[in-house]
Each structure stands twice: as structure tokens, then as C-alpha cells.
């Protein structure tokens, strides 16, 4: 089993003490997001590797030696300011932590996500091209792969349309970004790819792969995994231990938050000593061990 920590929230940024407590206790309880009375119990003895996804890798650094499993760290690092990403830490500091993690676990196990790209009057194509070139320059020799995605019309995106003021991508936008990003990545010895994008930009030099590919999973674990049916994106099957509406970065494009008031309420229910991220087990919960 591969743990996804997490596509539903930023556990590293906001809930690292809880995560480390669960590592020590040896199991996680995770509510089914579509049926809250169903709970999966995940024992660490069944876990083969961990994929961390975060916008703030700082809290992870001090715990790297305590995690006795193969890990990959994917850090989302964009060029937006507080108008789009209100509570995301300073990007310069994030880059420094990326470098520290790379030195500890190897650059092949650290990926950066330039994700998602949105276009508006402020953040136009040329803006992203300049930002991506600077990012590649700063990451040269510290990571091997940068993953790119494009803005999707999630519920939260529609709700924040007045702030985002985004426009649709044209074919010319994809081509200009594809050619420029490919050139920057090649110049600095990096691989650039998309994951689960209709426009994968491979015709412009992007690699064709997934965020957590079968090749990567096998390298980490020596095991073969099935495709991830939940997303159908080419990644291997993973188990997410997060919960929706619990991330306080409040990024205006986020797919995992759709109610900021609910986020605040959920965070008051967090107990770092609970077996689950938000709240506690209830008497009528149905708990089943998950092994894959």
C-alpha cells in the first residue's frame, strides 16, 4: 500500500504532529468522504511507501529520520501572490526547504508541482514563462522533475471567479507554454511533465508520465500496483488519509476546499492524539481494516 499524504488537505503544513503520533501508534483511521460512518483502518505494517504532497515542506524536515519507509515529497510551488494563495508561506523559504529535503532523501525523490496554471490579466502566459524559468534556475541540481497542470473548473474555482478573473486557454497558449517550459527545463537539466491533462504538451517536449507512476512505485517498493481507479490519471493506486475542507491555505483555485467556514469548523475538531484527522471515532462507526 502507498499512503497519499494528502490530496485532500495539506497534512504536512497543518497536521504534522498528528501524523507523527499516528506513525508511532501504528495506524490511521480515515472516514469515507462519501459515507462518513464507514471508516478505513490503515496499519503501518501494511504500508510500503509514502507520498507527501504539500505547499509547506518545513514541518516535515525535522521528522525525515523518524519515517522508516521509502518516501517521495511533492511540493506545490507556484508564482502566485496572496491574492490567489492567501496563506501559503514565503516561496523563497520553501525553495530552501526543498533543497534541504533533496540533500537528505535524494533529488530523484523530490518533485515540484507548478500547479495549477491560471491565466488572467496579471498572470498571463509571459508571466508564467518568466516565473518558470526562475524556478528551474533555482531548482537546478536539487530536483529532477517538475509537474505542471492547468486550472480546472472546480466548485471552488467557480465560487472565486470574481477574484481569479481567469480566462480559458487557447491552443496558442498551450503551445507557447509548452515550448518555453520545455526549453527552460532542458536548459537546467530538469524533466517537465503533466499528469492527467487532456493537453499533455508532449508534442512540445514534455515527458509523458504520471505523478506517481508504476515505474516510480516499483522503484520505491519493488512491488507492482494497480492503476488508481479513483482518479484514472495513470498514477498507481494510493490510499489518502486526509479529509476535505480542512486546509487553511485557502487557495482560490483549490479543489479540496469548497467552504472556508467549514474549514474553520473542522479545524476546531482536530485532536492531534485522535486516530483520525478530524474528530474521533463514534460508537456507530463501521471500522474495516484496509490492506490495499
N, C-alpha and C positions, 0 to 999 in steps of 0.2 A: 504494500500500500504506500502511496505517496500522499503526504499531507500538503494541502494548499493553505498557506498562512498569510494572506487570505484574499480571495477575490470579492468577499462580501464586506470587508472592512479593513482598516489598517491596524492589525493586531500589534505589529512591531512598534508603531508610533504611540498607541494609546493603551495597550493592554499587555505589555511585555512582562510585568510582574506576575500577572495571571498565567500567562503562557509558561513561564519558568516553573511556577508552582505546579502546573499540570504535568510538566515533564517529570518533576520529582515524584509526584503522586503516581504517575504511570498510566494515566488515562484521561480522556476528554469526553464530555457529554455534549452532544450537538443536537439542537432541535431541528426538526424538518421544517424548512421555511414555508412549506405549503400545508403542513398539518402539525401544529405546534405540540400536540400531545404525543407525537412519535419522536423518540429520542434515540440517536445512534451513540453507542458507547465504543470509543476507539481506544484500544490499548496500545501503548508504545511498543510493545513486543511485536505487534503486527505491522509496524511502520518501517519502511525500507529507506525512505529519504524524505526531506522536507524542502518545499519550495516557498521561500519567503517573498512576499510582494509588498512593497512599502514606498512611501514618499519621504520617510524619515528613518534612515538606517541607523541613526545614532544609538538608540536603546539596545540594538542587537549586538553592537561591537563588544561590550563587556561580557557577553554571555557566550561568545563563539566557542570557547574551550569547554563549556558545560554541555554542549549539544553533541553527543557521541554518535552522530549519524551523518551520512552524506547530505550536504545542503547546497542549494542554489539560491542566490539572492538577486531578485529582480527589483531594481529601483526605478520608479517613475520620476523622470526629471524633465520637466518642460521649461519653456521660456516665458510662461505667463506670470503676471504680477498679481497683486492681491485683489484686483477687480474680478479675476477669474478663479483664483486659488487663495481665498481669504486667510487660511490658517496654515498654509504649507511653509515649513522652515526655510531659512535663507539657503538659496541654491548653491552658493559658494561653499558653505559648510557641508552640504550634502555631498558635494563632489569630494571633499576631503575625507569624509567617512567612506565613500565608495572606494577610494584609494586604500584606506586602511583595511577594509574588508578584503579587497583584492590581494593585498600582501599576505593576508592570513590564510585565505582559502583558495587562492589562485584565480587569475583573471578569467579563466575559462568557466568559472563558476559564478561569475558576477555579470549580470546583464543590465543594460539600461533601457528603459522604455520612454521614448519620446511620444507621448500618448495621452490624449488624442490631439491630432492637428485640427484646429478650427480656423476658419477664415472669416475675418471681418475687416473693418476699415483700419483698425490698429494692428491686428495680427494678420497681415497679408502674406502672400507667398514669399515675397522678398524678405520679409521679417523672419520667417521660419528658416529660410535658406541661410541667412546670416547667423541665426541662433544655432542651427545645427552644425555649421562649420566650427563655431567657437566650442561647442560641446565636444565634437570629435577631437579637436586640438587638445582640450583639457583631459580627455579620457585616453589619449593615445598611450598604449602600453599597459593600461590598467584594466581594460575590459576587451572582450573580443567581439561582442555582438550588441547592436542597438536595434530594438524592436519598435516599429512605427505603426500607429493606427490613425484612423480618421474619425472625426466626430460622427456619432450615431444619434438618431432622434429618440433618445430615451425620454421617459416621462419627465425626469428632472430637467433635461435639456429644453423641452417644450415649456416647462414652467418658468425657466430662466431665460427665455428667448429675448426678453427686453434688455437683459444685461449682456448676454452673449452677442446679440445682433449679428449672428453668423449668416453666412450665405452658402449656397450649395457649391460643391466642387464641379468645375468644368473639366473636360478632357485635357485642356491645355494646362490646367493647374496640376493635375496628376503627372503629366509629362515633365513639366518644369521642376517639380519637387523630386520626382524620380531621378532625373538626370543629375540634378545638383546634389542631392543627398548621396547618391551612389559615388559621385566624384569625391565628395568630402570624406566619406568612409574609406574609400580606396586610398586616398592621399595619406590617411592616418592609420592605415593598417587594420581597419575595422570591417566587420560584416554588417550590413544593414538589411533588415527583412521586415515583412509584415506578418501578421498572424490572423487568420480568419477574416481577410479583407477581400471583397469582390475584386478590387483593383490591387493586385499583389505587387505591381510595379516591377515584376521580374523582367519585363521587356526593356526596362531601363537600367538593369544591373543589380536589382535587389535579389538576395538569395530567397529561395522558396523553402520555407520551413515553418515550424510551429514554436510557440513559446516554450513548451516542454515536449519536445519531440520524442519519438520512440528511440532514436539514437541516443539522445541525452539521458533518457530514463535508464536505458540499458547500461550506459557508461557509469551511471551513478550506482546502480543496484545489481547489475548482472542478471536482471530479470526482464522478461517480456511482458508488456502491459497492453490491455485492450485500448481502443480509442475511447475518448471521453464522450460518452453519449449525451451528457447534459448540455454540452456546448457544440459538439460536432464541428470542432475547429481544427482538428488534426493533432491536438495535444493528446497525451495519454490520459487515462482515467486517473483522477485525483479526488481526494476527499477534503472538502472545505470545512474548516472548523469555526468559521466566522458567523456573523449574523448581520442582516441588512439593517439599515438605519441606525448605525452605531458609530459612524466615523465623523469626527469633529473637524476634519479639514474643510468640509463644506464647499468643495469644488463645484462650480456651477454646472459642469458637464457630467457629473457623477451618475453612474447607473445604479450604484448600490445604496444611495440615499435618495429618498423622494419626499421626505417630510422632516425638516430641520427641528420642529418641535418634538417629533417622535424621537429623534436622535438624543435630544437633551433629556427626555423622559427615560429612555433606555439606559443612558449612562448613569442615571441615579440608581438603577437596579443592578449595576455591575458590582460584583464582590470578587476581589482577586483570589479569595480562598474557595469560591464555589467551583463545582465541577464543570459548569457551563459558563459561557461568556457573559450572558445577561440573565440575571435571576438565578433561581435554584430549581432543582428537581422538585416536582409536585407529586402528591400521593397517587394521582390518577394517570401519571405519565407511563407510557409503554416504552421500556428501555430494551433495546436489542443490540447485541454485540455486532459491530461491523468489522469484517475482516478483509474486504477488498473494495 
